[in-house]
Amino acid sequence: MRAPGPHDRGLEFDLAVLAQRRRLWLPRRRVVQLLAGLPLLALAGCSNDKDSGLSPDPGASNGGGAPSSKAAGSPGSPSECTAIPEETAGPYPADGSNGPNALAESGIVRRDITKSVGAAGGEADGIPLTITVAVLDGNNNCAALQGVAVYVWHCDRDGRYSLYSQGVTDENYLRGVQETDANGRATFKSIFPGAYSGRWPHIHFEILEAVTAPNTIATSQIALPEDACSLVYETSGYRGSVRTFAQASLNRDNVFGDDAAERQLGTVSGDVKSGMAVELPVTVEA
């Protein structure tokens, strides 16, 4: 049975957190849009994610009922050369803005985020998922942006966030930082996150100026496609996500339920037997 634990507390809580974070900026128009949706969100209860990303690897396995996700173009194309929507980091960023600071941990700069670092010794189980964020420079015709840092974090297959949720407060897994390479990519080895009440399955990320200068350039989230979630949640380890996901709606999600969410929907390839991969091009204006 899935262990209960605290999760995202809704838009009003997140906006209050944002107001305290001087380095996380939301355009006035975005704040107005979010506040205007509060009455509807109170009725919605759950949320969803959308499509955006690179085309699946044509060589990726199609076995095990592999998902097919909408591709929104390649990096540098006009369809992608628009800044990623700025979103809340949620109540569990562990970047020092709301309690714990995983960024201060020795070993947090790593590719494999399935294990905890430091004194913690836990490891997150689940369907393997490779996460790739391709950062593009919106001030330079969306050329690949090398040398910035990407911090990603997400819940485990039981819907818990390390450092915050009951049972994993002493763990720091499923959090990590990577510097983008010459192609603007930062890649992480992780597991597919579970679904928890109130949100569509997603991955949080921040784009930082550098590993050694963690000033935030952009904060947003990756929405995981419905077909990929459905396949993963049919496996035995994710039984706790089945009912919760069935109640979720991408169109009513308090983060993805707007006309900008198309640029946040990741492209997924692979299958539950050999592992899956999600990729999202992220345009920033540094």
N, C-alpha and C positions, 0 to 999 in steps of 0.2 A: 504494500500500500504506500502511496506517495506521502512522504512526510510533509506536514504543513509548515509553512514558513512565511515570513513577511515578503511582500513583493512591491512592485510599483504602486504607489498610493494615489495615483490619479494626477490629472493635469494641474489642479490647484496647488497641490503639494510641490510638484515639479517646478512650477513657475515661481513659487516662493524660494526654492533652492536657487533657481537661475538668478533671481534678483540679488542674491548674496554673492554671486560669482562674477566679479568684475571682468574676468577674462572670457566669459561666455556671453556673447552678444546675440540677441534676437532682434531682427528688424521689427520696427513698430507695427508694420502691416501684419507680420506673422503673429505677434502677440494679440493684436485685435482679432485676427481670424480665429485663434485658439480660444480666446475668451468668448467670442460669439457662439462657439460651438458647445459651450459648457452645458446648457439645458439638454441638448440632444445627447451629449456624452453620458449624462447621468442616467439616461434610459438605455444606452447601448450596452453597457456592462463589459463588453469585450472589444478587442481590436484586431487589426489585420496588417499585412505587409503587401508590397507591390513589386512590379518588375522594373528592372533596370540593370544593365550589366553587359558583359561581353558574351559573344556567342559561345555555346558549349564546345569544348574540344571535340572536333570531329572524330578523333581517335579514342574518345572515352568509351568505356564499356556500356553496352546497352542492356546488359543482363540484369535480372532481378527486378524488372519493371522500372528502368531508369526514367526519371522525370525529364520532360522537355520544357524548357523555360523560354519565355520571350526574350529575344535579344534586342537591345535598343540601339545598337550601333557599336562601332569600334572606337577606342580612344582617339580623340582628336577630330572626330566627325562632328558636324554641326549639331546633331541630335544629342551629343554628349557635352558640348562646350557651354554648359550652363552650370553655375555654381550649385553645389549640393544643397538641398534645403537644410537650414540650421534647425536642430532639434534639441530637446532636453536631453541631458545626460542621465536623467532618472535619479532616484535617491541612492543608488548604489555604485557610484563611479569609482570609489577608492582611489581618487586622484588628489586627496587632501582637501577637497572642497566640502566634503560632508563626512567627516570622521576619518577612517583609515586612509593611508596613502601607500598603495602598492607600488607606486612609481619610485618610492624611496628604497624598496627592497633590492638587495644585491641579487642579481640573477634574473631580474624582471625583463631585461632585454634578451629576448629569446624567441626562437621559432616555435618550439613545442610548448604549448600552454596547457597541456593536459595534466601536468603535475604541479604541485605547489613548490615554492622555492623557500630557501632559508630553513628555519626550524620546523616548518610545516612539512608533513610527509604524505599528504593525501594525493590521490589521483582520481580524475573524473572518468567514469566509464560511459560508453555510448558508441553510437555509429560514428566512425572516423569522418571528420569534415576538415578539408583544407580551405582556409579562408584567405582570399587574396583581395587586397584593396589597391587599385591602380590610381595613383594620385596624378592629376593633370593640372597644369598651370593655366588658370583662366586669364592671366595677364600676358600670356605668351602663346596665343592660338592653341591652347590646350596641349602644349607639348608635355611630355613626361617630366614630372618634377622629382628630381633626385635629391636625396639628402635630408628630406624632412622625416619626421618620425610618426608612426601610426601606433596608437594605443587601442587595443581591442579588448572587450570583455563581454561576457554573456553568462546566462544561468546554466546550471548543469541539467542533466536529463530529468531530474526531479523538480526543476523549476527554482532551485536555490542559487543565491548569489554568494560566492565565497566572501568572507570577511564581514558579512552582514546577516545572513539567514541562519536560523536555528539549526544547529548540527554541523555547520561549516564555518563558524566564526573564526576558527583557528586556521583555516585553509585560505590559500590565495591562488588556487588554480583557476584556469579559464580567464586569465588576465596576462597580457604581455605586450611588449613594445618591440617594434622592428623599424629600422631605417629603410627608406625606399631605395631601390637600386637604380641603375641607369635607365631602366624602363618605367620608373616611377612606381614599382610594385613592392609591396610588403606582404609576405606570405606567412601564414601561421598554421601549425598542425593542431587541430582541436577536435571536439566532438559536436555532434548536432545537438543544439539546445532543445530542451523540452518546452511544452506549452504550459503556461500558468494563467490563472484567472485574471481577466482584465486587460490582457495584451495579446496581440498576434505574435507568433514566434519571430524573434529578431536578434540582432547582434549590434551592440553599441560600439562606437569608435570615436576617437578624437584624433585630429591631425595636429601635431605639435611642430614647432619651429625646428627642433632638433632633439635628439636623445638627451643631450646635455643642457638644453634650454627649453624646458617644457612649457612654453607659452602657447596657448591654444590658438590655432588658425581657424579650425572648424570643428563642430561637434554634430554628429548625425547618427543614423541607425540604418542597418541593412535589414530589409524585409525578406523573409524566406518564402519562396513560392509555395502555393497550396499543394501542388502535386507532390513536391519533395517532402513536405511535412506529412502528408497522408501516408506515403510509403514508409517513412521512418517510424511513425507512431503505430504502425501495424506490427512492429517487432516487439519481442517480449519485454525488453528493458524499458520501453516507453509506454506501457499500458496506462500509467497514470495520466498521460497527456491526451488520450483518445477522447474522453468526454469533454475535457476543457477545450480542446481544439475544435470540437464539433460546435461549440457555443460561440466561437470567435468569428469575427467578421472583419475583413480587411477594410471594407468601405466605411466601417464605423469606428475604426481604431483611432484613439486620441492622438496618435502620431502620424500614421500613414493615411488616415481618412481625408485627404484633401487632393487637390489637383496637381500637387507637386510630387506625390508619392511614386510616380512612374520612374523617377530618377533614383529611387531608393530600393527598388526590387532587384535582388541579386539574381544572377544567372547560375543555375545549378546543373552540374553534370555528374556522371558516375552512378553508382547504385549502392544499395544497402549491404551487399556482399563484399564488394571490394573497396568501399569507401566512396564518399561524395566530395564535391568541391563546389564552393560558391565564390563568385567573383563580382566585384562592383567597381566601375570606373567612378572616381570621385573628383570632380572639378572644384578647385579652391582658388581664391583670389588672395594670395599671400601678401 
